[in-house]
Amino acid sequence: MKALFEKISLPSGEAFVCREYHVPRFPRPWHFHPECELTLIVRGRGTRFVGDSMERFEDGDLVFLAGNLPHYWWKDTEDRRRAHSVVLQARAGFEGEAIFDLPEAAKIRDLFLFARRGLVFSGGVRHRVAEDLLRMKSVQGWERLCLWFEMLGQLADVKKPGFLASASFSPELGERDGRRLTAVCKYVNESSRERVRHDHAATLAGLSPAAFSRFFHKRMGKTFENYVTEVRIGHACRRLMEDDTSVLEIAFASGFNNLSNFNRHFLKFKGLTPRAYRKLTNHPAA
């Protein structure tokens, strides 16, 4: 199931658009667009697909996505209510505006970097931002822009947002951790289908193998070996969603040396088998 490009129409002379939908079901297929997106599901429950993430969502779901990250909300057929959502989309390159170069905007810059994997929010910030997002319809001009920055600031203040897509869907995220991680993540993403050597990664980082292990775990929150497996699973997820290649071929093409090893790791990281994942992620296209 190939992600479809969606052309977002922004009003002339405006940096972002906020639209509200009341529909029987969410109409968009598996798609992507260069604009960043803040989505509030006011009413609706089902399964949310972001990158290689597949999670349940309920009323009040709040998600922030950077541009070009494939996504889709699949509403349960058992949910007879009309779906209600509010979606704010800012023009491509919005995060590169000069205002974000100011020191006071550092947290928001990080927010956009984190959003390359997709972020889901809960608790009090979700309710506050949801209220502000619903207000967007009734304000214009400067007041509207200020409200948008207020929402970004509130999201940026959350210390531990929920990440959605795996690291392999946004390898550039390593840039925030400096040149060492950028080089290592690039190496893993380009070599994950072959043998990935711990000692070579340490050399790229300019560290001894032991120091590199500590550095990587501290910065990424996981071991280097787990990261490599996660990237391989991410590549496999993309193939499972987008083509009809056999599971065995995908396992080998993703860097696993046998099918049982692939199935075991896939179940560990995704909570279901590769075949079940393929069936579920292709369901929206049915």
NUVEX-426635 format. One record per residue (C-alpha): x, z, y; residue in one letter; residue number from 1. Coordinates in steps of 0.02 Angstrom, whole numbers. Layout:
// residues N
(r (X, Z, Y), A, NUM)
...
***
This chain:
// residues 286
(r (0, 0, 0), M, 1)
(r (93, -64, 153), K, 2)
(r (68, 33, 314), A, 3)
(r (-18, -78, 442), L, 4)
(r (40, -94, 621), F, 5)
(r (-93, -38, 744), E, 6)
(r (-94, -102, 922), K, 7)
(r (-142, 39, 1040), I, 8)
(r (-227, -18, 1200), S, 9)
(r (-183, 94, 1346), L, 10)
(r (-277, 79, 1511), P, 11)
(r (-180, -19, 1640), S, 12)
(r (-60, 91, 1738), G, 13)
(r (-84, 244, 1628), E, 14)
(r (44, 332, 1518), A, 15)
(r (-78, 396, 1387), F, 16)
(r (-256, 384, 1328), V, 17)
(r (-372, 515, 1252), C, 18)
(r (-517, 456, 1144), R, 19)
(r (-655, 548, 1052), E, 20)
(r (-735, 486, 892), Y, 21)
(r (-900, 529, 808), H, 22)
(r (-907, 424, 649), V, 23)
(r (-967, 439, 468), P, 24)
(r (-786, 430, 411), R, 25)
(r (-616, 406, 491), F, 26)
(r (-601, 216, 506), P, 27)
(r (-415, 182, 512), R, 28)
(r (-317, 127, 358), P, 29)
(r (-140, 184, 316), W, 30)
(r (-56, 133, 480), H, 31)
(r (78, 165, 611), F, 32)
(r (109, 130, 794), H, 33)
(r (253, 162, 916), P, 34)
(r (149, 282, 1021), E, 35)
(r (160, 470, 987), C, 36)
(r (-6, 549, 940), E, 37)
(r (-91, 718, 950), L, 38)
(r (-242, 726, 835), T, 39)
(r (-376, 861, 826), L, 40)
(r (-503, 854, 684), I, 41)
(r (-649, 948, 761), V, 42)
(r (-758, 919, 609), R, 43)
(r (-710, 848, 441), G, 44)
(r (-619, 893, 282), R, 45)
(r (-520, 793, 158), G, 46)
(r (-340, 739, 128), T, 47)
(r (-212, 703, 264), R, 48)
(r (-71, 579, 230), F, 49)
(r (82, 583, 345), V, 50)
(r (239, 494, 286), G, 51)
(r (258, 555, 107), D, 52)
(r (158, 714, 141), S, 53)
(r (-13, 733, 63), M, 54)
(r (-110, 892, 110), E, 55)
(r (-287, 955, 124), R, 56)
(r (-362, 970, 298), F, 57)
(r (-513, 1063, 364), E, 58)
(r (-607, 1080, 529), D, 59)
(r (-484, 1118, 669), G, 60)
(r (-336, 1023, 596), D, 61)
(r (-208, 992, 735), L, 62)
(r (-62, 872, 705), V, 63)
(r (72, 800, 820), F, 64)
(r (161, 641, 767), L, 65)
(r (305, 546, 844), A, 66)
(r (292, 357, 851), G, 67)
(r (305, 244, 698), N, 68)
(r (264, 380, 571), L, 69)
(r (133, 311, 449), P, 70)
(r (-24, 418, 436), H, 71)
(r (-205, 423, 380), Y, 72)
(r (-347, 550, 367), W, 73)
(r (-459, 526, 214), W, 74)
(r (-626, 615, 231), K, 75)
(r (-705, 686, 73), D, 76)
(r (-857, 587, 18), T, 77)
(r (-940, 754, -22), E, 78)
(r (-929, 802, 162), D, 79)
(r (-1094, 730, 225), R, 80)
(r (-1063, 777, 407), R, 81)
(r (-1012, 649, 536), R, 82)
(r (-825, 657, 567), A, 83)
(r (-775, 714, 742), H, 84)
(r (-598, 692, 806), S, 85)
(r (-505, 688, 972), V, 86)
(r (-346, 583, 980), V, 87)
(r (-219, 577, 1121), L, 88)
(r (-90, 437, 1115), Q, 89)
(r (55, 421, 1239), A, 90)
(r (144, 257, 1268), R, 91)
(r (297, 209, 1167), A, 92)
(r (455, 285, 1240), G, 93)
(r (359, 421, 1331), F, 94)
(r (481, 552, 1265), E, 95)
(r (623, 456, 1349), G, 96)
(r (554, 477, 1524), E, 97)
(r (677, 551, 1650), A, 98)
(r (577, 711, 1669), I, 99)
(r (626, 760, 1491), F, 100)
(r (810, 757, 1542), D, 101)
(r (781, 913, 1647), L, 102)
(r (850, 1076, 1574), P, 103)
(r (677, 1153, 1581), E, 104)
(r (613, 1019, 1462), A, 105)
(r (736, 1056, 1321), A, 106)
(r (604, 1131, 1207), K, 107)
(r (491, 981, 1230), I, 108)
(r (634, 864, 1188), R, 109)
(r (656, 960, 1026), D, 110)
(r (469, 951, 994), L, 111)
(r (476, 761, 998), F, 112)
(r (625, 762, 879), L, 113)
(r (535, 876, 757), F, 114)
(r (378, 769, 770), A, 115)
(r (472, 625, 687), R, 116)
(r (422, 712, 526), R, 117)
(r (249, 758, 588), G, 118)
(r (199, 935, 637), L, 119)
(r (42, 1034, 594), V, 120)
(r (-7, 1188, 694), F, 121)
(r (-110, 1342, 653), S, 122)
(r (-156, 1508, 729), G, 123)
(r (-188, 1542, 912), G, 124)
(r (-94, 1391, 979), V, 125)
(r (-207, 1276, 881), R, 126)
(r (-362, 1347, 965), H, 127)
(r (-286, 1344, 1139), R, 128)
(r (-223, 1166, 1125), V, 129)
(r (-388, 1111, 1048), A, 130)
(r (-482, 1178, 1199), E, 131)
(r (-364, 1087, 1318), D, 132)
(r (-377, 926, 1220), L, 133)
(r (-567, 931, 1229), L, 134)
(r (-553, 957, 1417), R, 135)
(r (-453, 796, 1437), M, 136)
(r (-613, 694, 1446), K, 137)
(r (-669, 779, 1606), S, 138)
(r (-508, 773, 1710), V, 139)
(r (-413, 630, 1790), Q, 140)
(r (-248, 588, 1874), G, 141)
(r (-126, 728, 1912), W, 142)
(r (-236, 862, 1834), E, 143)
(r (-241, 762, 1672), R, 144)
(r (-51, 742, 1670), L, 145)
(r (-26, 927, 1702), C, 146)
(r (-143, 969, 1558), L, 147)
(r (-44, 854, 1442), W, 148)
(r (120, 940, 1488), F, 149)
(r (36, 1110, 1466), E, 150)
(r (-12, 1063, 1289), M, 151)
(r (163, 999, 1251), L, 152)
(r (235, 1161, 1317), G, 153)
(r (122, 1266, 1208), Q, 154)
(r (166, 1166, 1053), L, 155)
(r (352, 1173, 1096), A, 156)
(r (345, 1364, 1105), D, 157)
(r (292, 1379, 922), V, 158)
(r (445, 1443, 831), K, 159)
(r (400, 1383, 656), K, 160)
(r (280, 1235, 656), P, 161)
(r (233, 1158, 490), G, 162)
(r (334, 1003, 447), F, 163)
(r (242, 866, 354), L, 164)
(r (347, 714, 300), A, 165)
(r (510, 743, 208), S, 166)
(r (679, 720, 290), A, 167)
(r (700, 545, 218), S, 168)
(r (558, 483, 326), F, 169)
(r (654, 528, 484), S, 170)
(r (841, 535, 452), P, 171)
(r (872, 529, 640), E, 172)
(r (811, 708, 651), L, 173)
(r (989, 761, 607), G, 174)
(r (1045, 708, 782), E, 175)
(r (985, 875, 850), R, 176)
(r (1114, 963, 742), D, 177)
(r (1259, 862, 811), G, 178)
(r (1371, 725, 750), R, 179)
(r (1417, 812, 588), R, 180)
(r (1240, 816, 521), L, 181)
(r (1203, 642, 587), T, 182)
(r (1349, 571, 487), A, 183)
(r (1301, 668, 330), V, 184)
(r (1116, 623, 338), C, 185)
(r (1160, 440, 367), K, 186)
(r (1275, 444, 215), Y, 187)
(r (1141, 523, 105), V, 188)
(r (1004, 403, 159), N, 189)
(r (1114, 251, 132), E, 190)
(r (1187, 309, -33), S, 191)
(r (1047, 410, -114), S, 192)
(r (1009, 274, -240), R, 193)
(r (1188, 288, -304), E, 194)
(r (1304, 435, -333), R, 195)
(r (1308, 553, -183), V, 196)
(r (1468, 655, -178), R, 197)
(r (1470, 830, -104), H, 198)
(r (1655, 820, -65), D, 199)
(r (1634, 656, 30), H, 200)
(r (1492, 731, 133), A, 201)
(r (1605, 879, 174), A, 202)
(r (1741, 759, 230), T, 203)
(r (1618, 669, 344), L, 204)
(r (1573, 836, 420), A, 205)
(r (1757, 882, 441), G, 206)
(r (1738, 1039, 335), L, 207)
(r (1800, 1105, 169), S, 208)
(r (1671, 1092, 28), P, 209)
(r (1632, 1278, 34), A, 210)
(r (1617, 1282, 224), A, 211)
(r (1509, 1126, 219), F, 212)
(r (1390, 1206, 95), S, 213)
(r (1366, 1356, 211), R, 214)
(r (1351, 1245, 365), F, 215)
(r (1222, 1129, 287), F, 216)
(r (1114, 1269, 218), H, 217)
(r (1115, 1361, 384), K, 218)
(r (1068, 1207, 486), R, 219)
(r (946, 1125, 365), M, 220)
(r (872, 1275, 277), G, 221)
(r (912, 1203, 105), K, 222)
(r (1061, 1163, -5), T, 223)
(r (1144, 994, 8), F, 224)
(r (1094, 955, -170), E, 225)
(r (911, 994, -135), N, 226)
(r (918, 884, 20), Y, 227)
(r (985, 738, -82), V, 228)
(r (845, 760, -209), T, 229)
(r (717, 771, -69), E, 230)
(r (779, 609, 6), V, 231)
(r (772, 523, -163), R, 232)
(r (594, 586, -190), I, 233)
(r (551, 522, -16), G, 234)
(r (616, 348, -58), H, 235)
(r (517, 353, -221), A, 236)
(r (358, 405, -129), C, 237)
(r (372, 257, -12), R, 238)
(r (392, 138, -160), R, 239)
(r (247, 219, -254), L, 240)
(r (135, 194, -103), M, 241)
(r (189, 20, -53), E, 242)
(r (220, -84, -210), D, 243)
(r (170, -100, -392), D, 244)
(r (343, -75, -470), T, 245)
(r (339, 31, -628), S, 246)
(r (374, 216, -613), V, 247)
(r (528, 196, -724), L, 248)
(r (602, 62, -610), E, 249)
(r (566, 167, -457), I, 250)
(r (650, 318, -537), A, 251)
(r (812, 222, -566), F, 252)
(r (803, 134, -397), A, 253)
(r (786, 303, -311), S, 254)
(r (944, 374, -389), G, 255)
(r (880, 468, -542), F, 256)
(r (970, 440, -706), N, 257)
(r (818, 460, -820), N, 258)
(r (629, 467, -810), L, 259)
(r (607, 646, -868), S, 260)
(r (727, 708, -734), N, 261)
(r (631, 608, -603), F, 262)
(r (462, 674, -662), N, 263)
(r (524, 854, -662), R, 264)
(r (593, 845, -485), H, 265)
(r (443, 748, -420), F, 266)
(r (324, 880, -488), L, 267)
(r (431, 1017, -410), K, 268)
(r (434, 939, -237), F, 269)
(r (260, 860, -231), K, 270)
(r (157, 968, -348), G, 271)
(r (96, 820, -452), L, 272)
(r (164, 680, -559), T, 273)
(r (223, 513, -488), P, 274)
(r (76, 422, -568), R, 275)
(r (-48, 546, -496), A, 276)
(r (34, 530, -325), Y, 277)
(r (21, 340, -332), R, 278)
(r (-163, 350, -380), K, 279)
(r (-206, 471, -241), L, 280)
(r (-106, 385, -103), T, 281)
(r (-181, 217, -146), N, 282)
(r (-358, 289, -146), H, 283)
(r (-386, 261, 42), P, 284)
(r (-365, 75, 18), A, 285)
(r (-502, 71, -113), A, 286)
***
